């Protein structure tokens, strides 16, 4: 019998490892590493396993993490080029990006 159901994806914030993790059918498929201060989140590296490239894993990691930053009212510093490009293509997230005018306290 052929199982043609779509894979299930789950994104979790593994705060102990400072990264968001994407799981597809229980297997780790990608990560988005961050550095978090009291009021700023810097996304520094995103990686998707080769077998999962082109399946929207990276975009799901970015969207989930940026939605969490928005909910926490934390400005975002997009150090990772993947984040920078993704935010450029999704202008509804540009207001999250840290600027000199963003209010960040220690």
Backbone as CSV, one residue per row, in Angstrom:
resi,resn,N_x,N_y,N_z,CA_x,CA_y,CA_z,C_x,C_y,C_z
1,UNK,0.843,-1.174,0.000,0.000,0.000,0.000,0.889,1.239,0.000
2,UNK,0.577,2.203,-0.819,1.354,3.428,-0.947,0.800,4.492,-0.001
3,UNK,1.673,5.003,0.891,1.270,6.049,1.828,1.564,7.400,1.186
4,UNK,0.528,8.068,0.684,0.730,9.328,-0.026,0.361,10.538,0.822
5,UNK,0.269,10.355,2.126,-0.070,11.500,2.983,1.092,12.487,2.986
6,UNK,0.794,13.783,3.084,1.873,14.777,3.135,2.620,14.680,4.457
7,UNK,3.920,14.992,4.433,4.680,14.950,5.683,4.184,16.029,6.648
8,UNK,4.307,15.754,7.929,3.923,16.739,8.932,5.166,17.470,9.422
9,UNK,5.061,18.794,9.503,6.167,19.608,9.956,5.802,20.237,11.294
10,UNK,6.794,20.275,12.167,6.616,20.882,13.492,7.837,21.750,13.763
11,UNK,7.596,22.998,14.200,8.674,23.923,14.535,8.636,24.147,16.045
12,UNK,9.792,24.010,16.690,9.879,24.232,18.139,11.024,25.185,18.442
13,UNK,10.856,25.956,19.492,11.913,26.820,19.990,12.664,26.046,21.058
14,UNK,13.866,25.613,20.739,14.714,24.915,21.701,15.589,25.978,22.364
15,UNK,15.042,26.642,23.373,15.728,27.762,24.019,17.045,27.331,24.660
16,UNK,17.140,26.102,25.135,18.387,25.619,25.738,19.527,25.583,24.721
17,UNK,19.197,25.356,23.449,20.194,25.307,22.383,20.256,26.608,21.585
18,UNK,19.420,27.591,21.952,19.348,28.876,21.238,19.070,28.681,19.755
19,UNK,18.037,27.909,19.477,17.679,27.704,18.075,16.244,27.213,17.951
20,UNK,15.666,27.546,16.806,14.396,26.959,16.404,14.738,25.702,15.622
21,UNK,13.942,24.671,15.787,14.177,23.405,15.109,12.932,23.012,14.320
22,UNK,13.147,22.563,13.096,12.058,22.079,12.252,12.150,20.562,12.174
23,UNK,11.056,19.919,12.466,10.979,18.461,12.385,9.959,18.082,11.326
24,UNK,10.326,17.148,10.481,9.418,16.604,9.478,9.251,15.124,9.802
25,UNK,8.027,14.753,10.092,7.720,13.380,10.499,8.672,12.893,11.588
26,UNK,8.972,13.786,12.536,9.799,13.423,13.687,11.296,13.539,13.471
27,UNK,11.742,13.800,12.253,13.170,13.903,11.945,13.590,15.370,11.893
28,UNK,14.742,15.696,12.484,15.247,17.060,12.428,15.585,17.415,10.987
29,UNK,14.931,18.451,10.469,15.097,18.829,9.068,15.828,20.152,8.900
30,UNK,15.799,21.004,9.919,16.466,22.292,9.802,16.497,23.026,11.120
31,UNK,17.373,24.041,11.161,17.527,24.844,12.370,17.683,26.319,12.008
32,UNK,17.332,27.171,12.943,17.582,28.609,12.848,18.158,29.032,14.199
33,UNK,19.459,29.334,14.210,20.134,29.690,15.452,19.976,31.175,15.749
34,UNK,19.896,31.500,17.036,19.722,32.895,17.438,20.504,33.210,18.696
35,UNK,20.694,34.503,18.896,21.227,35.038,20.150,20.141,35.969,20.676
36,UNK,19.734,35.737,21.901,18.640,36.517,22.477,19.160,37.308,23.672
37,UNK,18.865,38.597,23.661,19.092,39.422,24.829,17.729,39.731,25.417
38,UNK,17.694,40.577,26.422,16.418,40.876,27.064,15.378,41.391,26.068
39,UNK,15.797,42.242,25.123,14.836,42.868,24.222,15.245,42.838,22.754
40,UNK,16.096,41.913,22.369,16.543,41.818,20.976,16.827,40.362,20.653
41,UNK,16.453,39.964,19.441,16.774,38.615,18.968,17.575,38.760,17.682
42,UNK,18.782,38.207,17.678,19.626,38.209,16.487,19.605,36.802,15.889
43,UNK,19.147,36.702,14.653,19.140,35.415,13.960,20.424,35.313,13.164
44,UNK,21.254,34.327,13.510,22.621,34.292,13.009,22.920,33.190,11.997
45,UNK,22.126,32.141,11.974,22.431,31.035,11.047,21.190,30.185,10.837
46,UNK,20.951,29.840,9.585,19.849,28.941,9.238,20.413,27.828,8.372
47,UNK,19.976,26.623,8.656,20.464,25.477,7.889,19.345,24.454,7.730
48,UNK,19.201,23.948,6.515,18.218,22.907,6.222,18.975,21.704,5.681
49,UNK,18.662,20.537,6.209,19.289,19.302,5.737,19.013,19.111,4.245
50,UNK,19.999,18.620,3.530,19.903,18.474,2.075,18.653,17.758,1.592
51,UNK,18.263,16.715,2.289,17.088,15.931,1.876,15.793,16.742,1.965
52,UNK,15.816,17.865,2.684,14.612,18.656,2.897,14.645,20.005,2.187
53,UNK,15.708,20.287,1.464,15.807,21.569,0.764,14.696,21.700,-0.272
54,UNK,14.232,22.932,-0.448,13.195,23.206,-1.430,11.792,22.824,-1.002
55,UNK,11.613,22.496,0.269,10.298,22.079,0.769,9.670,23.103,1.703
56,UNK,10.252,24.298,1.781,9.685,25.348,2.611,10.075,25.299,4.075
57,UNK,11.058,24.478,4.404,11.476,24.340,5.800,12.081,25.650,6.306
58,UNK,12.992,26.232,5.524,13.630,27.483,5.927,12.616,28.591,6.128
59,UNK,11.689,28.729,5.210,10.654,29.748,5.327,9.783,29.537,6.556
60,UNK,9.474,28.288,6.857,8.663,27.989,8.038,9.420,28.347,9.319
61,UNK,10.712,28.081,9.338,11.531,28.465,10.493,11.522,29.978,10.690
62,UNK,11.735,30.707,9.596,11.775,32.168,9.683,10.417,32.714,10.120
63,UNK,9.364,32.290,9.478,8.024,32.805,9.801,7.680,32.532,11.263
64,UNK,7.912,31.329,11.731,7.583,30.971,13.110,8.393,31.802,14.096
65,UNK,9.685,31.944,13.840,10.534,32.692,14.766,10.206,34.180,14.755
66,UNK,9.894,34.734,13.586,9.533,36.148,13.519,8.171,36.410,14.150
67,UNK,7.245,35.481,13.996,5.954,35.627,14.662,6.131,35.626,16.181
68,UNK,7.044,34.791,16.685,7.326,34.761,18.125,7.988,36.065,18.567
69,UNK,8.886,36.599,17.750,9.522,37.882,18.073,8.477,38.988,18.120
70,UNK,7.572,38.968,17.171,6.490,39.968,17.152,5.646,39.863,18.420
71,UNK,5.295,38.657,18.807,4.478,38.459,20.007,5.210,38.946,21.256
72,UNK,6.540,38.802,21.273,7.341,39.247,22.414,7.706,40.726,22.323
73,UNK,7.299,41.364,21.230,7.630,42.770,20.970,9.139,42.998,21.013
74,UNK,9.889,42.053,20.458,11.350,42.119,20.442,11.835,42.463,19.040
75,UNK,12.629,43.519,18.892,13.224,43.815,17.596,14.128,42.667,17.153
76,UNK,14.286,42.548,15.845,15.054,41.449,15.251,16.259,42.009,14.509
77,UNK,17.387,41.383,14.715,18.585,41.684,13.946,18.832,40.482,13.042
78,UNK,18.715,40.690,11.744,18.854,39.597,10.772,20.297,39.536,10.291
79,UNK,21.128,38.801,11.011,22.528,38.614,10.638,22.631,37.569,9.525
80,UNK,21.810,36.553,9.603,21.796,35.477,8.626,21.251,35.983,7.286
81,UNK,21.990,35.755,6.192,21.519,36.214,4.877,20.168,35.637,4.471
82,UNK,19.864,34.413,4.898,18.564,33.828,4.570,17.445,34.647,5.206
83,UNK,17.616,35.039,6.456,16.621,35.884,7.123,16.480,37.224,6.412
84,UNK,17.600,37.834,6.075,17.568,39.132,5.396,16.781,39.045,4.097
85,UNK,17.076,38.050,3.283,16.366,37.869,2.017,14.894,37.577,2.216
86,UNK,14.578,36.752,3.195,13.185,36.387,3.446,12.388,37.608,3.874
87,UNK,12.949,38.396,4.780,12.253,39.600,5.244,12.075,40.586,4.088
88,UNK,13.052,40.689,3.219,12.945,41.571,2.048,11.760,41.163,1.176
89,UNK,11.541,39.860,1.038,10.440,39.361,0.204,9.091,39.361,0.925
90,UNK,9.091,39.616,2.224,7.864,39.610,3.028,7.787,40.918,3.819
91,UNK,7.384,41.984,3.160,7.421,43.312,3.791,6.589,43.439,5.064
92,UNK,5.649,42.549,5.274,4.838,42.617,6.494,5.673,42.350,7.752
93,UNK,6.914,41.874,7.584,7.799,41.611,8.716,8.886,42.672,8.884
94,UNK,8.980,43.627,7.968,10.057,44.625,8.021,10.027,45.481,9.283
95,UNK,8.867,45.725,9.826,8.769,46.562,11.029,9.451,45.915,12.239
96,UNK,9.710,44.616,12.176,10.381,43.927,13.281,11.886,44.180,13.302
97,UNK,12.446,44.581,12.179,13.900,44.684,12.047,14.435,45.824,12.902
98,UNK,15.468,45.506,13.668,16.119,46.480,14.532,16.719,47.606,13.702
99,UNK,16.478,48.829,14.140,17.112,50.007,13.552,17.650,50.853,14.696
100,UNK,18.384,51.888,14.372,18.887,52.795,15.412,17.743,53.413,16.187
101,UNK,16.583,53.463,15.589,15.420,54.070,16.242,14.658,53.071,17.116
102,UNK,14.986,51.775,16.978,14.332,50.781,17.814,14.741,51.014,19.260
103,UNK,13.795,50.862,20.154,14.105,51.055,21.567,14.522,49.714,22.154
104,UNK,15.788,49.628,22.488,16.324,48.415,23.089,17.009,48.819,24.387
105,UNK,16.622,48.198,25.463,17.297,48.469,26.740,17.975,47.203,27.209
106,UNK,18.988,47.364,28.020,19.749,46.194,28.503,18.976,45.399,29.489
